[in-house]
Amino acid sequence: MKTQILIILMGFFMLMSCETKQDKSMVNTEQNSNNPLLMEWDTPYGVPPFDKIKREDYLPAIRQGITEHDAEIDAINKNNEAPTFKNTIVALELSGATLSKVSRAFFAIKGANTNDILNETGKTLAPELSKHWDNINLNSKLFKRVDAVNNQKDNLDLSAEDLKLLDETYKSFVRAGVNLSEEKQVRLRELNSRSAVLSQKFGDNLLNETNDFELYVSDNKDLGNASAGLLAVAANESKKRGHDKGWSFTLHRPSINPFLQASPNKELRKNIYDGYAMRGNNKNSNDNKAILEEMAAIRVEKAQLKGYKTHADYVLSDNMAETPEAVYAFMDKLWAPALKRAKSERDDLAKMMKKEGVEGTFEKSDWRYYVEKVRKDKFSFDEDETRPYFEFTSVREGVFMLANKLFGLTFKELNDVPKWHEDQQVFEVLEADGSHLGVIYMDFFARESKTGGAWMNALRSQSNIDKMITPIVTNNFNFPPATKETPSLLSFTEAQTFFHEFGHGLHGLLSNVKYESLSGTSVPRDFVEFPSQVMENWMSEPEVLKLYAKHYKTGEVIPESLIKKMNEANDFNEGFRTVEYMAAAYLDMAWHTLKDTTRQETNEFEKKEMDRLGLITEIIPRYRSTYFSHIFSGGYSSGYYSYLWSEVLDADAFEAFKETGNIFDPELAKKYRKLLSQGGTKKGMDLYKEFRGKEPNIDALIKKRGLK
């Protein structure tokens, strides 16, 4: 059923607002007849006609999609024939095609290249979409048909994938609340609507706070050993913000992180760090505390309306972990050794600061600066040495080469397809025999119109009911843009992100299933990160680095000595990386294991949880509550742990390749491709055991993170 599809679409870009009047859903027929979104997409491979679409076209097109979907649902309900798998379950699966197609394009561009028109469109459409899906998910007449088919499933000649679609369709109605009393359904709709408003506002506030901040630097002695590329970007930013000279640094990661690593000015480091850490927490119009406090309370009430103790119980009942207790038990195994290692790292950094004769306390904002100092002192490593080897097009070629070595795929750039931004590159993905597999859009650089972070979208998911529909996926990044002086040179972590998101892209591209709602990344949250994270393992292998890590000026392959220093230096800060991530995962679980609707004061609640964990004061959660968009304006509530959970799978899976003595082992790669191709047609653990022959061993993760 398309319900699951839209949930995935909305995941990171949850566009919600308040109730609207019925007349707003009326469709302007004349306007829609000329709307490129509603015409046949006569483009290469059926990609969206971004060159013809105006921002104003999305609102009427999505409304038209809602109207068509309503009619299709009505036709299923009015079918006088007895409910069958085909006339009910498959009919539901095929319904809403226009809405899905147009919504996918809208959510993709809204996240990557928004403007005021798209923001307002999102606010206007959100309540209409929320109401539309409530009308389907809580439709008792429709559910009776689904229930009738489900009751006879043992007597139907259904394939395993058919049965999975039936199970997921039935489950989606029950989990949505279709069996609740009319009174409870009314309340549930109210909560859904209000939650939608808050989620939209949370994301808007965060984007505003991120874009509004500026750290202006006029004295070059405060820049330390900042790279030429960083300074060129900062100088451009300074001019954009109205300065005649100097450098402006922002809270976008390609700006703030290198500044924190390079600047010797302790006060300036603290200013920009606090700007990042206090987003949404400044008692201004962008403050997110009241928003998230209400959202947490709403989630408790919604979960308990549906018969669950907590929101986490509700979410996790459909994930691999199954219960909050299982998540906590898993994380608790790793927290103590990770914290111990982070404390040791902190002590090394504090000693380095004292050695330099700097007075005062070692603070959160000092961490990255002294990590670089220790890496240079202890490992003779300077990250700026590696950046020239990670020019973004070289890294792109690296992920393409890896896909070729594992799966035989090749990539052909398409210069004649419409794009939503000039920075995009688009590629046709070809099988080893030259046949078409799919299309991937890549949007590389940070800009004010783009949401922070990195992600993958599916503009079209693979399916094969009546004919093969090939996938169109996107990878979205926030890399430092090129300047006149230098191309876009990536840090090790940014290059790692490239491989990560490409792993999500492969999950969508290699899908080979019948039903769209089970294809590609339509899997439990704590399984979806596995195919992306496993790619990171290959990224830093010397054998792979030599394929793509070449100096952008000389073409020199990255030297063995530099690879060794880089990997050793990157291992140094593993305690910090693990602890800051896990602190955020614990914070997510804390908010979502609340058992009553009493409003929690954000800062007090967060401090209490961090004190419970014994988190050292020099580290804060990777995402504090007021800018934790994964869980308050995205699809990761009660699920941020999934990156670490999936890392158990990816570490164990890569260990399988290492055990063969060939990290490109063709037989194992074939088995891994089969895992990816099956999407959500089977349980995640069943897919993994088919690939590995056994359940994953956490020892591989402990070894990988050095947490023995």
Buried (B, 14 or more C-beta within 10 A) or exposed (E): BBBBBBBBBBBBBBBBBBBBEEEEBEBEEEBBEEBBBBEEBEBEBBBBBBEBBEBEBBBBBBBBBBBBBBEBBEEBEEBEEEBBBEBBBBBBBBBBBBBBBBBBBBBBBBBBBBEEEBBEBBBBBBBBBBBBBBBBBBBEEBBEBBBEBBEEBEEEEBEEBBBBBBEBBBBBBBBBBBBBEEEEBEBBBEBBBBBBBBBBBBBBBBBBBBBEBBBBBEEEEBBBEBBEBBBBBBBBBBEEEEBEEBBBBBBBBBBBBBBBBBBBBBEBBBBBBEBBBBBBBBEEEBBBBEBBBBBBBBBBBBBBBBEBBBBBBBBBBEBBBBEBEBBBEBBEBBBEBBBEBBBEBBEBBBEBBEEEEEEEEBBBBBBBBBBBBBBBEEBEBBBBBBBBBBBBEBBBBBBBBBBBBBBBBBBEEBEEBBBBBEBBBBBBBBEEEEEEBBBBBBBBBBBEBBBBBBBBBBBBBBBBEEEEBBBBBBBBBBBBBBBEEBBBBBBBEBBBBBBBBBBBBBBBBBBBBBBBBBBBBBBBBBBBBBBBBBBBBBBBBEEBBBBBBBBBEEEEBBBEEBBEBBBBBBEBBBBBBBBBBBBBBBBBBBBBBBEEEEEBEBEEBBEEBBEEBEBBEBBBBBBBBBBBBBBBBBBBBBBBBBBBBBBBBBBBBBBBBEEEEEBBBEEBBEBBBBBBBBBBBBBBBEBBBEBBEEEBBBEBBBEBBBBE
